[in-house]
């Protein structure tokens, strides 16, 4: 029996989630021991408490369930959408003929991640993220709640996130709006507005973890700008092909998460204002 690449990938990501969760708990305990061993002047050493980790295993499992659910849902919707659309209807952008399997694998395809479009687009995404993060940090100076703890297992989510979000917001939404209004510009603008607005939903999911309304507004703004000037434009430039889009989306998130983990000396932290457009 042939098993699709998507099913294999979902099995692997579940296993990585289990491994990462156990490893993370082990490392947290090691950190406690290490901090006790270097405490000076008999002062009470700093220790991590369970409630310091703002995203716990239950929330992490929920994110995994949502990831799998979103991937399956978008895959089915896209197949249905392709069945309704014909390329001979005078569309301004051809419909992408691949599936989510191809887009998940695209993040690791040497031809995709060494292409000029990928390198240039990823560079500008990261550049924008950097300046946005610096600007936002100045606005919320002194507010430690801008950082939300997360697990390294989120790294393995990103090829899926890039694949299903680009399929949904570019392959379906931008394509259908472009066709409906007969304008590449309107299709890109309206889909980017929706893309940005959807990111405000993070506030309702993460408000109990220190995520503020201000965080939600700024992340929505960030997502809109990246969608309109980079991802939406890339989709048009590549004439409906989504492989580079999915890879740029995934690697932008992966690099930012890795940077956050590297910067944190105690526990991986993610600034959700700029990560996961």
Beta strands, then each sheet from edge to edge (+ up, - down):
strand 1: 148-149
strand 2: 269-270
sheet 1: 1+ 2-
end
